[in-house]
Amino acid sequence: MGPWASAVGWQARERFALPVSVNYHRSVNQTLFEKLLRDHLLPMIPGATLTGPGVLAGKWKQKAAALTAPCSISVRPEKAATYDFTLGRSQKFRTDEVKLVEAFVEAVDEIKDAIGKPFESEVLHGLPLRVVARAAGGTASAGLLRVLEQFAAWAAEQYEGRPIVAAVGIDPSASGTVDIGLVWKESFAPVLSNGLDTLLIVDGASRVADLLAAPVSSSAAPSFSPYRYRSLAEWAAGGRIAVSLNRNGEILVFLGGCLRFALRAGGWQHFTHEAALSAIHLPHKKAVKTALYETLLDVSFARTGGCLAVVDNGNSSQLVGTVAPSDYLAPSPPASPSTKGQLLATAVGADFTKLDRRVRAELLALDGATIIDHLGNLIAVGAIVQIQAGSTGGGRLAAAKTLASLGLGVKISQDGGVIGFDSSGQALFEFG
C-alpha cells in the first residue's frame, strides 16, 4: 500500500464510514484534535494560522465548522464541544475553503471510533484522503476515495522499472459495467491512461464506462490548472471529477474546470485560485495578473524553478545597479546587449500576456529572473540580480526578495513551492 493508503483495506474501512449524525461513545480529545488540525488541515490552506483553544460560553448553536468573520473560521470536533480552534489569515476565506474545513470535521468524525484501537495509526494516516474525498467528491466521495487510495498505492510502486502514471474520471451521468476494483487487479491496469489527456471513465458506482482521450478546446479563457493538464481540467466540469497520478508521484484532483487539490511532497494542498489572484497586487490589470498566475502554476508543476518580478510604476529607474544592463529587453535595448538579450528581444517580443503559456514557462526556467513592468511588458529575462547584502536563503529566494522591494517578487522552487513577497518583504501568497 502507498504511504497515504489505509492499511485496513476498503472493506474493513467501511466499518468506520458511519453517518456523521451517529453519537459515538468515543470522542476526539482536544489534544488530538489540535494535532490533526495542525498536521492535516493547515497544510491544505496556505497562509492560514491556528489559534486556540477558546472556551465557548453559553449555548453554542453554530456548526462544528463555521465562518465567524471574513478572515476567521471556527472549528470544533463536534457541535456539542465546548471549545473551538480558530483558523485565521489576512485574506478572506472562500466558500470552498469553509466546505473543506467542514469536510475535515466530518472525516475526523468518521474515523474517531478507531481511536485507541491497534490500527489507529493506519486509519489516522489515511485521514487526508478522506478529507479530500469528502471536500471534492460530493455524492461520489466514496468512489473518489477509492481512486485516491489506489493512486497513493501506485505512487510508491513502479511498472516495468518506471513510475506509474494514470488518470481516472468520475462521471455521475455515465453508465458502466465492470467494477474498477476488478480492473485494478489486472496487470495491464497501470498503462490504461497517460495521466495527462487520456483517462479511464467510471460512473457514480465506480464501474468502468469508457477509456477517453480528452480534447482540448481552443478557448483562450483562463485555465486555472497546469498547462499540461489542461485537457483533464476542462473535462472535469459539470459535476465530473478527474484525478491524475504523475511521474513525480503527485496526485492532482480537478473539478469545476480547474485544479483544486494536489498531493505534493507528502502533503495535500487545496488550491483557491481566486484567493491567490486577489493577493497578487501587481500587475493591476486582471488579464496580466491572470497570465502571471497561470505561469506560476505551469512552472510549479513543471518542476523547473524560477524567479519572477513585477516592477511597480515609477520604480523602473531603481533597477539600475540591481539588474545587469546587458540583460534589458525594454523599454529600449542596451547599447551592448548580450546574445541572450538580442535573441529574446527578436524572438519573444515585449508583451508577456501575448506569449503562449508554454513559452512563458520556458522563459522563467532560464537561470536568472524574469522581470515585467506593471503593464505586463517584459523588461528582462534570465537577468542576473545583484542581491541585497546580508540576504539569506538560496539564490532564487534572495533575488525574489531583492526585486520585491520594487513591487512584487516571486520565487518558484524546483520542488514546486511558490511564494510571493511585497515591497516590505512580507509573504503575500504561497502555494505548491
SENU-346459 format. One record per residue (C-alpha): residue number from 1; residue in one letter; x, y, z. Coordinates in steps of 0.001 Angstrom, whole numbers, plus 500000, padded with zeros to 6 digits. Example, Ala and Ser with C-alpha at 12.3 -4.5 7.8 and 13.67 -1.06 7.14 Angstrom:
<rs>
{seq->1 type->A X->512300 Y->495500 Z->507800} $
{seq->2 type->S X->513670 Y->498940 Z->507140} $
</rs>
This chain:
<rs>
{seq->1 type->M X->500000 Y->500000 Z->500000} $
{seq->2 type->G X->501154 Y->503574 Z->499350} $
{seq->3 type->P X->502139 Y->505998 Z->502094} $
{seq->4 type->W X->498676 Y->507581 Z->502233} $
{seq->5 type->A X->496574 Y->504452 Z->501764} $
{seq->6 type->S X->494681 Y->502909 Z->504665} $
{seq->7 type->A X->496188 Y->499615 Z->505740} $
{seq->8 type->V X->492833 Y->498224 Z->506849} $
{seq->9 type->G X->491577 Y->497953 Z->503281} $
{seq->10 type->W X->488347 Y->499068 Z->501601} $
{seq->11 type->Q X->486018 Y->496500 Z->503140} $
{seq->12 type->A X->487375 Y->496874 Z->506666} $
{seq->13 type->R X->487309 Y->500646 Z->506388} $
{seq->14 type->E X->483573 Y->500604 Z->505762} $
{seq->15 type->R X->483065 Y->499934 Z->509472} $
{seq->16 type->F X->484257 Y->503469 Z->510178} $
{seq->17 type->A X->482355 Y->505266 Z->507393} $
{seq->18 type->L X->479284 Y->505710 Z->509578} $
{seq->19 type->P X->476808 Y->508589 Z->509236} $
{seq->20 type->V X->478132 Y->511686 Z->510934} $
{seq->21 type->S X->474866 Y->512118 Z->512830} $
{seq->22 type->V X->475537 Y->508993 Z->514949} $
{seq->23 type->N X->476513 Y->509795 Z->518541} $
{seq->24 type->Y X->479631 Y->507758 Z->519253} $
{seq->25 type->H X->480650 Y->506722 Z->522719} $
{seq->26 type->R X->484169 Y->507856 Z->521899} $
{seq->27 type->S X->485206 Y->511430 Z->521187} $
{seq->28 type->V X->488341 Y->513055 Z->519815} $
{seq->29 type->N X->490091 Y->514752 Z->522713} $
{seq->30 type->Q X->491289 Y->518323 Z->522494} $
{seq->31 type->T X->494989 Y->517494 Z->522212} $
{seq->32 type->L X->494492 Y->515004 Z->519384} $
{seq->33 type->F X->492098 Y->517309 Z->517551} $
{seq->34 type->E X->494634 Y->520141 Z->517623} $
{seq->35 type->K X->497346 Y->517803 Z->516348} $
{seq->36 type->L X->495123 Y->516635 Z->513477} $
{seq->37 type->L X->494325 Y->520243 Z->512597} $
{seq->38 type->R X->497985 Y->521200 Z->512506} $
{seq->39 type->D X->499206 Y->518075 Z->510735} $
{seq->40 type->H X->496480 Y->517611 Z->508131} $
{seq->41 type->L X->494297 Y->520714 Z->507707} $
{seq->42 type->L X->496676 Y->523676 Z->507998} $
{seq->43 type->P X->498956 Y->522459 Z->505164} $
{seq->44 type->M X->495923 Y->522449 Z->502853} $
{seq->45 type->I X->495241 Y->526153 Z->503448} $
{seq->46 type->P X->498391 Y->528195 Z->502720} $
{seq->47 type->G X->498713 Y->531340 Z->504777} $
{seq->48 type->A X->496333 Y->530195 Z->507492} $
{seq->49 type->T X->497245 Y->530093 Z->511184} $
{seq->50 type->L X->495664 Y->528176 Z->514053} $
{seq->51 type->T X->494915 Y->529674 Z->517457} $
{seq->52 type->G X->493129 Y->528348 Z->520496} $
{seq->53 type->P X->491568 Y->526504 Z->522064} $
{seq->54 type->G X->488989 Y->529017 Z->523178} $
{seq->55 type->V X->486191 Y->528339 Z->525638} $
{seq->56 type->L X->482668 Y->528748 Z->524307} $
{seq->57 type->A X->480320 Y->530362 Z->526785} $
{seq->58 type->G X->476616 Y->529551 Z->526897} $
{seq->59 type->K X->474666 Y->527548 Z->524368} $
{seq->60 type->W X->476540 Y->527398 Z->521071} $
{seq->61 type->K X->474342 Y->526615 Z->518080} $
{seq->62 type->Q X->476715 Y->527108 Z->515187} $
{seq->63 type->K X->478027 Y->524263 Z->513082} $
{seq->64 type->A X->481217 Y->522480 Z->514066} $
{seq->65 type->A X->482873 Y->524458 Z->511256} $
{seq->66 type->A X->481611 Y->527999 Z->510723} $
{seq->67 type->L X->482771 Y->531260 Z->509188} $
{seq->68 type->T X->482690 Y->533679 Z->512149} $
{seq->69 type->A X->484292 Y->536606 Z->510276} $
{seq->70 type->P X->485559 Y->537127 Z->506719} $
{seq->71 type->C X->489062 Y->536073 Z->507802} $
{seq->72 type->S X->488159 Y->533650 Z->510589} $
{seq->73 type->I X->486773 Y->530089 Z->510743} $
{seq->74 type->S X->485727 Y->528429 Z->513993} $
{seq->75 type->V X->486279 Y->524679 Z->514069} $
{seq->76 type->R X->485347 Y->522060 Z->516692} $
{seq->77 type->P X->485408 Y->518250 Z->516654} $
{seq->78 type->E X->481610 Y->518208 Z->517067} $
{seq->79 type->K X->478729 Y->520628 Z->517667} $
{seq->80 type->A X->478494 Y->519662 Z->521333} $
{seq->81 type->A X->482126 Y->520622 Z->522023} $
{seq->82 type->T X->482516 Y->523496 Z->524485} $
{seq->83 type->Y X->485772 Y->524717 Z->522941} $
{seq->84 type->D X->486913 Y->525699 Z->519481} $
{seq->85 type->F X->490027 Y->526494 Z->517484} $
{seq->86 type->T X->490254 Y->529404 Z->515074} $
{seq->87 type->L X->491685 Y->529387 Z->511586} $
{seq->88 type->G X->492723 Y->532865 Z->510525} $
{seq->89 type->R X->494661 Y->534697 Z->507815} $
{seq->90 type->S X->494936 Y->538156 Z->506278} $
{seq->91 type->Q X->492853 Y->537206 Z->503205} $
{seq->92 type->K X->489157 Y->536452 Z->503257} $
{seq->93 type->F X->488193 Y->532787 Z->503329} $
{seq->94 type->R X->486273 Y->531483 Z->500333} $
{seq->95 type->T X->483160 Y->529295 Z->500417} $
{seq->96 type->D X->485042 Y->526226 Z->499186} $
{seq->97 type->E X->487577 Y->526671 Z->501998} $
{seq->98 type->V X->484794 Y->526619 Z->504581} $
{seq->99 type->K X->483488 Y->523446 Z->502929} $
{seq->100 type->L X->486983 Y->521980 Z->503189} $
{seq->101 type->V X->487009 Y->522611 Z->506956} $
{seq->102 type->E X->483542 Y->521045 Z->507205} $
{seq->103 type->A X->484838 Y->518006 Z->505301} $
{seq->104 type->F X->487741 Y->517752 Z->507735} $
{seq->105 type->V X->485427 Y->517694 Z->510765} $
{seq->106 type->E X->483208 Y->515069 Z->509106} $
{seq->107 type->A X->486219 Y->512920 Z->508179} $
{seq->108 type->V X->487546 Y->513073 Z->511741} $
{seq->109 type->D X->484088 Y->512072 Z->512976} $
{seq->110 type->E X->484135 Y->509092 Z->510612} $
{seq->111 type->I X->487339 Y->507617 Z->511966} $
{seq->112 type->K X->487135 Y->508527 Z->515656} $
{seq->113 type->D X->485789 Y->505093 Z->516604} $
{seq->114 type->A X->489219 Y->503714 Z->515616} $
{seq->115 type->I X->490997 Y->505827 Z->518219} $
{seq->116 type->G X->492656 Y->503657 Z->520817} $
{seq->117 type->K X->492454 Y->500552 Z->518609} $
{seq->118 type->P X->495573 Y->498676 Z->517361} $
{seq->119 type->F X->495088 Y->500093 Z->513832} $
{seq->120 type->E X->494651 Y->503722 Z->514959} $
{seq->121 type->S X->497844 Y->504996 Z->513300} $
{seq->122 type->E X->496945 Y->503451 Z->509935} $
{seq->123 type->V X->493471 Y->504964 Z->509984} $
{seq->124 type->L X->494761 Y->508406 Z->511008} $
{seq->125 type->H X->497376 Y->508166 Z->508257} $
{seq->126 type->G X->494560 Y->507863 Z->505734} $
{seq->127 type->L X->492649 Y->510848 Z->507144} $
{seq->128 type->P X->493814 Y->513370 Z->504471} $
{seq->129 type->L X->492444 Y->511122 Z->501715} $
{seq->130 type->R X->489056 Y->511116 Z->503411} $
{seq->131 type->V X->489108 Y->514904 Z->503750} $
{seq->132 type->V X->489869 Y->515412 Z->500060} $
{seq->133 type->A X->487314 Y->512802 Z->499004} $
{seq->134 type->R X->484584 Y->514483 Z->501063} $
{seq->135 type->A X->485511 Y->518024 Z->500022} $
{seq->136 type->A X->485804 Y->517264 Z->496299} $
{seq->137 type->G X->483626 Y->514216 Z->495775} $
{seq->138 type->G X->480133 Y->515282 Z->496758} $
{seq->139 type->T X->477823 Y->512323 Z->496128} $
{seq->140 type->A X->480770 Y->510486 Z->494542} $
{seq->141 type->S X->483010 Y->510804 Z->497613} $
{seq->142 type->A X->483189 Y->507040 Z->498207} $
{seq->143 type->G X->484276 Y->506419 Z->494621} $
{seq->144 type->L X->486787 Y->509260 Z->494739} $
{seq->145 type->L X->488271 Y->507835 Z->497928} $
{seq->146 type->R X->488832 Y->504502 Z->496156} $
{seq->147 type->V X->490686 Y->506258 Z->493332} $
{seq->148 type->L X->492823 Y->508292 Z->495740} $
{seq->149 type->E X->493787 Y->505187 Z->497709} $
{seq->150 type->Q X->494728 Y->503269 Z->494566} $
{seq->151 type->F X->496807 Y->506151 Z->493214} $
{seq->152 type->A X->498509 Y->506561 Z->496602} $
{seq->153 type->A X->499479 Y->502890 Z->496427} $
{seq->154 type->W X->500714 Y->503206 Z->492829} $
{seq->155 type->A X->502751 Y->506291 Z->493736} $
{seq->156 type->A X->505008 Y->504003 Z->495778} $
{seq->157 type->E X->505306 Y->501395 Z->493009} $
{seq->158 type->Q X->506748 Y->501080 Z->489507} $
{seq->159 type->Y X->505651 Y->499371 Z->486311} $
{seq->160 type->E X->508453 Y->497798 Z->484282} $
{seq->161 type->G X->511001 Y->499948 Z->486089} $
{seq->162 type->R X->509184 Y->503251 Z->485587} $
{seq->163 type->P X->506886 Y->505332 Z->487797} $
{seq->164 type->I X->503198 Y->504642 Z->487193} $
{seq->165 type->V X->501116 Y->507382 Z->485579} $
{seq->166 type->A X->497336 Y->507203 Z->485399} $
{seq->167 type->A X->494130 Y->509202 Z->485269} $
{seq->168 type->V X->490554 Y->508380 Z->486246} $
{seq->169 type->G X->487494 Y->510452 Z->485543} $
{seq->170 type->I X->484333 Y->510145 Z->487641} $
{seq->171 type->D X->481199 Y->510959 Z->485645} $
{seq->172 type->P X->477922 Y->510519 Z->487594} $
{seq->173 type->S X->475982 Y->510595 Z->484306} $
{seq->174 type->A X->477921 Y->507674 Z->482795} $
{seq->175 type->S X->476787 Y->504059 Z->482865} $
{seq->176 type->G X->479466 Y->501428 Z->483370} $
{seq->177 type->T X->479678 Y->497658 Z->483762} $
{seq->178 type->V X->482856 Y->496270 Z->485370} $
{seq->179 type->D X->483827 Y->497490 Z->488850} $
{seq->180 type->I X->487089 Y->499403 Z->488665} $
{seq->181 type->G X->488482 Y->497345 Z->491533} $
{seq->182 type->L X->488477 Y->494293 Z->489261} $
{seq->183 type->V X->490307 Y->496252 Z->486566} $
{seq->184 type->W X->492971 Y->497397 Z->489014} $
{seq->185 type->K X->493772 Y->493762 Z->489804} $
{seq->186 type->E X->494824 Y->493172 Z->486196} $
{seq->187 type->S X->498480 Y->493576 Z->485182} $
{seq->188 type->F X->497583 Y->495970 Z->482365} $
{seq->189 type->A X->495782 Y->498450 Z->484629} $
{seq->190 type->P X->498772 Y->500807 Z->485140} $
{seq->191 type->V X->499054 Y->501512 Z->481390} $
{seq->192 type->L X->495412 Y->502249 Z->480591} $
{seq->193 type->S X->495907 Y->506047 Z->480673} $
{seq->194 type->N X->498774 Y->508522 Z->480463} $
{seq->195 type->G X->497836 Y->510829 Z->483347} $
{seq->196 type->L X->497689 Y->513895 Z->481101} $
{seq->197 type->D X->494966 Y->513665 Z->478473} $
{seq->198 type->T X->493683 Y->510078 Z->478440} $
{seq->199 type->L X->491622 Y->508753 Z->481330} $
{seq->200 type->L X->489541 Y->505806 Z->482426} $
{seq->201 type->I X->485928 Y->506902 Z->482965} $
{seq->202 type->V X->483862 Y->505418 Z->485782} $
{seq->203 type->D X->480264 Y->506089 Z->486781} $
{seq->204 type->G X->478951 Y->507072 Z->490201} $
{seq->205 type->A X->479153 Y->503452 Z->491354} $
{seq->206 type->S X->482834 Y->503080 Z->490308} $
{seq->207 type->R X->482006 Y->500947 Z->487250} $
{seq->208 type->V X->484174 Y->501463 Z->484162} $
{seq->209 type->A X->482268 Y->503146 Z->481335} $
{seq->210 type->D X->484886 Y->504362 Z->478858} $
{seq->211 type->L X->488541 Y->504948 Z->478004} $
{seq->212 type->L X->488638 Y->508537 Z->476799} $
{seq->213 type->A X->491102 Y->510873 Z->475101} $
{seq->214 type->A X->490057 Y->514243 Z->476498} $
{seq->215 type->P X->490061 Y->517034 Z->473908} $
{seq->216 type->V X->491466 Y->520492 Z->474494} $
{seq->217 type->S X->489305 Y->523414 Z->473491} $
{seq->218 type->S X->490669 Y->526377 Z->471569} $
{seq->219 type->S X->489240 Y->528775 Z->474144} $
{seq->220 type->A X->491553 Y->531499 Z->475379} $
{seq->221 type->A X->489687 Y->531660 Z->478690} $
{seq->222 type->P X->491827 Y->531280 Z->481823} $
{seq->223 type->S X->492508 Y->527700 Z->482799} $
{seq->224 type->F X->493490 Y->527542 Z->486443} $
{seq->225 type->S X->495452 Y->524337 Z->486121} $
{seq->226 type->P X->498969 Y->523496 Z->484951} $
{seq->227 type->Y X->499028 Y->523744 Z->481140} $
{seq->228 type->R X->499993 Y->520147 Z->480538} $
{seq->229 type->Y X->496895 Y->519023 Z->482495} $
{seq->230 type->R X->494505 Y->521385 Z->480758} $
{seq->231 type->S X->492625 Y->518549 Z->478995} $
{seq->232 type->L X->491779 Y->516916 Z->482314} $
{seq->233 type->A X->490776 Y->520234 Z->483885} $
{seq->234 type->E X->488436 Y->521120 Z->481025} $
{seq->235 type->W X->486861 Y->517655 Z->481122} $
{seq->236 type->A X->486276 Y->517969 Z->484890} $
{seq->237 type->A X->483279 Y->520290 Z->484639} $
{seq->238 type->G X->479541 Y->519892 Z->485097} $
{seq->239 type->G X->479819 Y->517648 Z->488152} $
{seq->240 type->R X->482640 Y->515488 Z->486785} $
{seq->241 type->I X->485917 Y->514873 Z->488645} $
{seq->242 type->A X->489308 Y->513953 Z->487177} $
{seq->243 type->V X->492220 Y->512530 Z->489166} $
{seq->244 type->S X->495770 Y->512252 Z->487830} $
{seq->245 type->L X->498878 Y->510471 Z->489099} $
{seq->246 type->N X->502080 Y->511818 Z->487525} $
{seq->247 type->R X->505661 Y->510560 Z->487298} $
{seq->248 type->N X->506674 Y->512533 Z->490382} $
{seq->249 type->G X->504200 Y->510577 Z->492491} $
{seq->250 type->E X->501925 Y->513624 Z->492759} $
{seq->251 type->I X->498144 Y->513217 Z->492767} $
{seq->252 type->L X->496082 Y->516042 Z->491257} $
{seq->253 type->V X->492308 Y->516435 Z->491635} $
{seq->254 type->F X->490373 Y->518541 Z->489117} $
{seq->255 type->L X->486788 Y->519751 Z->489366} $
{seq->256 type->G X->484881 Y->522805 Z->488278} $
{seq->257 type->G X->487231 Y->523113 Z->485303} $
{seq->258 type->C X->490388 Y->523699 Z->487363} $
{seq->259 type->L X->492918 Y->522158 Z->489736} $
{seq->260 type->R X->491517 Y->522017 Z->493280} $
{seq->261 type->F X->493712 Y->519591 Z->495253} $
{seq->262 type->A X->497213 Y->518201 Z->494888} $
{seq->263 type->L X->499307 Y->515790 Z->496918} $
{seq->264 type->R X->502890 Y->517027 Z->496729} $
{seq->265 type->A X->505927 Y->516307 Z->498911} $
{seq->266 type->G X->503827 Y->514124 Z->501183} $
{seq->267 type->G X->501106 Y->516683 Z->501910} $
{seq->268 type->W X->497771 Y->517684 Z->500402} $
{seq->269 type->Q X->497100 Y->521252 Z->499350} $
{seq->270 type->H X->493828 Y->522941 Z->498459} $
{seq->271 type->F X->494065 Y->525466 Z->495618} $
{seq->272 type->T X->491889 Y->528569 Z->495917} $
{seq->273 type->H X->492853 Y->530350 Z->492725} $
{seq->274 type->E X->490596 Y->533309 Z->493381} $
{seq->275 type->A X->492282 Y->533990 Z->496731} $
{seq->276 type->A X->495739 Y->533752 Z->495179} $
{seq->277 type->L X->494753 Y->536157 Z->492403} $
{seq->278 type->S X->493409 Y->538690 Z->494885} $
{seq->279 type->A X->496692 Y->538520 Z->496823} $
{seq->280 type->I X->498742 Y->539388 Z->493723} $
{seq->281 type->H X->498613 Y->543192 Z->493890} $
{seq->282 type->L X->500776 Y->543691 Z->490791} $
{seq->283 type->P X->500195 Y->543926 Z->487854} $
{seq->284 type->H X->496986 Y->545919 Z->488229} $
{seq->285 type->K X->495235 Y->544689 Z->485067} $
{seq->286 type->K X->493342 Y->541448 Z->485629} $
{seq->287 type->A X->494419 Y->539947 Z->482297} $
{seq->288 type->V X->498107 Y->540465 Z->483087} $
{seq->289 type->K X->497661 Y->539241 Z->486652} $
{seq->290 type->T X->495881 Y->536114 Z->485382} $
{seq->291 type->A X->498647 Y->535393 Z->482864} $
{seq->292 type->L X->501225 Y->535741 Z->485620} $
{seq->293 type->Y X->499348 Y->533367 Z->487936} $
{seq->294 type->E X->498860 Y->530757 Z->485191} $
{seq->295 type->T X->502583 Y->530848 Z->484511} $
{seq->296 type->L X->503365 Y->530333 Z->488197} $
{seq->297 type->L X->501185 Y->527204 Z->488131} $
{seq->298 type->D X->502908 Y->525952 Z->484982} $
{seq->299 type->V X->506420 Y->526429 Z->486341} $
{seq->300 type->S X->505467 Y->524951 Z->489703} $
{seq->301 type->F X->504259 Y->521671 Z->488203} $
{seq->302 type->A X->506973 Y->521550 Z->485546} $
{seq->303 type->R X->509475 Y->521453 Z->488435} $
{seq->304 type->T X->511944 Y->523776 Z->486679} $
{seq->305 type->G X->512068 Y->526503 Z->489299} $
{seq->306 type->G X->512198 Y->530200 Z->488510} $
{seq->307 type->C X->512114 Y->533792 Z->489696} $
{seq->308 type->L X->509566 Y->536379 Z->488546} $
{seq->309 type->A X->509285 Y->540045 Z->489454} $
{seq->310 type->V X->506876 Y->542879 Z->488687} $
{seq->311 type->V X->508210 Y->546428 Z->488904} $
{seq->312 type->D X->505696 Y->548993 Z->490105} $
{seq->313 type->N X->505112 Y->552165 Z->488134} $
{seq->314 type->G X->507844 Y->554663 Z->488893} $
{seq->315 type->N X->510347 Y->552115 Z->490208} $
{seq->316 type->S X->511968 Y->551178 Z->486883} $
{seq->317 type->S X->514851 Y->553563 Z->487442} $
{seq->318 type->Q X->515701 Y->551694 Z->490642} $
{seq->319 type->L X->516583 Y->548610 Z->488597} $
{seq->320 type->V X->519881 Y->550317 Z->487786} $
{seq->321 type->G X->522507 Y->548603 Z->489876} $
{seq->322 type->T X->520201 Y->545656 Z->490569} $
{seq->323 type->V X->519986 Y->544088 Z->487088} $
{seq->324 type->A X->522909 Y->543798 Z->484679} $
{seq->325 type->P X->522448 Y->546401 Z->481866} $
{seq->326 type->S X->523077 Y->543824 Z->479138} $
{seq->327 type->D X->520035 Y->541811 Z->480297} $
{seq->328 type->Y X->517477 Y->544534 Z->479489} $
{seq->329 type->L X->514929 Y->543934 Z->476724} $
{seq->330 type->A X->512763 Y->547033 Z->477269} $
{seq->331 type->P X->511915 Y->549861 Z->477241} $
{seq->332 type->S X->514916 Y->550028 Z->474914} $
{seq->333 type->P X->517710 Y->547522 Z->474297} $
{seq->334 type->P X->521063 Y->548389 Z->475854} $
{seq->335 type->A X->523903 Y->549741 Z->473730} $
{seq->336 type->S X->525744 Y->546444 Z->474089} $
{seq->337 type->P X->523079 Y->543761 Z->474547} $
{seq->338 type->S X->524026 Y->540196 Z->475323} $
{seq->339 type->T X->523389 Y->537448 Z->472797} $
{seq->340 type->K X->520552 Y->536291 Z->475033} $
{seq->341 type->G X->519060 Y->539775 Z->475066} $
{seq->342 type->Q X->519280 Y->540111 Z->471284} $
{seq->343 type->L X->517703 Y->536711 Z->470733} $
{seq->344 type->L X->514810 Y->537210 Z->473131} $
{seq->345 type->A X->514046 Y->540768 Z->472045} $
{seq->346 type->T X->513673 Y->539462 Z->468472} $
{seq->347 type->A X->512066 Y->536080 Z->469052} $
{seq->348 type->V X->509823 Y->536823 Z->472018} $
{seq->349 type->G X->508814 Y->540456 Z->471937} $
{seq->350 type->A X->507788 Y->542660 Z->474827} $
{seq->351 type->D X->504207 Y->541704 Z->475773} $
{seq->352 type->F X->504195 Y->538968 Z->478428} $
{seq->353 type->T X->500451 Y->538324 Z->478144} $
{seq->354 type->K X->500583 Y->537657 Z->474394} $
{seq->355 type->L X->503117 Y->534879 Z->474758} $
{seq->356 type->D X->501981 Y->531267 Z->474675} $
{seq->357 type->R X->501838 Y->529814 Z->478198} $
{seq->358 type->R X->504448 Y->527232 Z->477249} $
{seq->359 type->V X->506860 Y->529941 Z->476134} $
{seq->360 type->R X->506304 Y->531961 Z->479308} $
{seq->361 type->A X->507123 Y->528899 Z->481416} $
{seq->362 type->E X->510314 Y->528284 Z->479435} $
{seq->363 type->L X->511429 Y->531876 Z->479938} $
{seq->364 type->L X->511054 Y->531524 Z->483693} $
{seq->365 type->A X->513066 Y->528308 Z->483603} $
{seq->366 type->L X->516135 Y->530233 Z->482402} $
{seq->367 type->D X->518775 Y->530847 Z->485030} $
{seq->368 type->G X->518122 Y->534306 Z->486427} $
{seq->369 type->A X->514993 Y->536417 Z->486905} $
{seq->370 type->T X->512168 Y->537284 Z->484536} $
{seq->371 type->I X->511093 Y->540882 Z->485124} $
{seq->372 type->I X->507998 Y->542664 Z->483815} $
{seq->373 type->D X->506579 Y->546109 Z->484433} $
{seq->374 type->H X->503182 Y->546939 Z->485936} $
{seq->375 type->L X->501563 Y->546767 Z->482476} $
{seq->376 type->G X->502939 Y->543332 Z->481613} $
{seq->377 type->N X->505805 Y->544404 Z->479348} $
{seq->378 type->L X->508961 Y->542330 Z->479558} $
{seq->379 type->I X->511919 Y->544245 Z->480963} $
{seq->380 type->A X->514404 Y->541385 Z->481288} $
{seq->381 type->V X->514587 Y->537600 Z->481027} $
{seq->382 type->G X->517213 Y->535433 Z->482712} $
{seq->383 type->A X->518517 Y->538553 Z->484428} $
{seq->384 type->I X->521386 Y->538380 Z->486878} $
{seq->385 type->V X->520309 Y->540174 Z->490055} $
{seq->386 type->Q X->522628 Y->541967 Z->492445} $
{seq->387 type->I X->521163 Y->540749 Z->495722} $
{seq->388 type->Q X->520999 Y->542794 Z->498880} $
{seq->389 type->A X->523821 Y->542474 Z->501383} $
{seq->390 type->G X->523015 Y->540093 Z->504207} $
{seq->391 type->S X->520426 Y->538141 Z->502217} $
{seq->392 type->T X->519753 Y->534642 Z->503500} $
{seq->393 type->G X->518493 Y->531537 Z->501741} $
{seq->394 type->G X->519171 Y->530336 Z->498218} $
{seq->395 type->G X->519841 Y->532481 Z->495171} $
{seq->396 type->R X->516244 Y->532470 Z->493908} $
{seq->397 type->L X->514842 Y->533448 Z->497299} $
{seq->398 type->A X->517375 Y->536242 Z->497723} $
{seq->399 type->A X->516695 Y->537539 Z->494187} $
{seq->400 type->A X->512913 Y->537433 Z->494730} $
{seq->401 type->K X->513171 Y->539391 Z->497981} $
{seq->402 type->T X->515535 Y->541935 Z->496417} $
{seq->403 type->L X->513251 Y->542515 Z->493425} $
{seq->404 type->A X->510184 Y->542592 Z->495680} $
{seq->405 type->S X->511397 Y->545954 Z->497008} $
{seq->406 type->L X->510427 Y->547331 Z->493576} $
{seq->407 type->G X->506905 Y->545868 Z->493626} $
{seq->408 type->L X->506440 Y->542084 Z->493648} $
{seq->409 type->G X->508971 Y->539258 Z->493786} $
{seq->410 type->V X->508100 Y->535576 Z->493385} $
{seq->411 type->K X->510274 Y->532539 Z->493978} $
{seq->412 type->I X->509359 Y->529160 Z->492441} $
{seq->413 type->S X->511362 Y->526278 Z->493901} $
{seq->414 type->Q X->512330 Y->523241 Z->491870} $
{seq->415 type->D X->510200 Y->521156 Z->494214} $
{seq->416 type->G X->507168 Y->523222 Z->493128} $
{seq->417 type->G X->506763 Y->525618 Z->496045} $
{seq->418 type->V X->505710 Y->529171 Z->495131} $
{seq->419 type->I X->505944 Y->532195 Z->497417} $
{seq->420 type->G X->505372 Y->535857 Z->496572} $
{seq->421 type->F X->506684 Y->538881 Z->498503} $
{seq->422 type->D X->505548 Y->542511 Z->498573} $
{seq->423 type->S X->507809 Y->545573 Z->498738} $
{seq->424 type->S X->508124 Y->545272 Z->502521} $
{seq->425 type->G X->509374 Y->541693 Z->502256} $
{seq->426 type->Q X->506169 Y->540186 Z->503644} $
{seq->427 type->A X->504819 Y->536991 Z->502107} $
{seq->428 type->L X->501643 Y->537756 Z->500121} $
{seq->429 type->F X->500729 Y->534281 Z->498902} $
{seq->430 type->E X->502077 Y->530774 Z->498914} $
{seq->431 type->F X->501125 Y->527501 Z->497248} $
{seq->432 type->G X->502593 Y->524335 Z->495796} $
</rs>
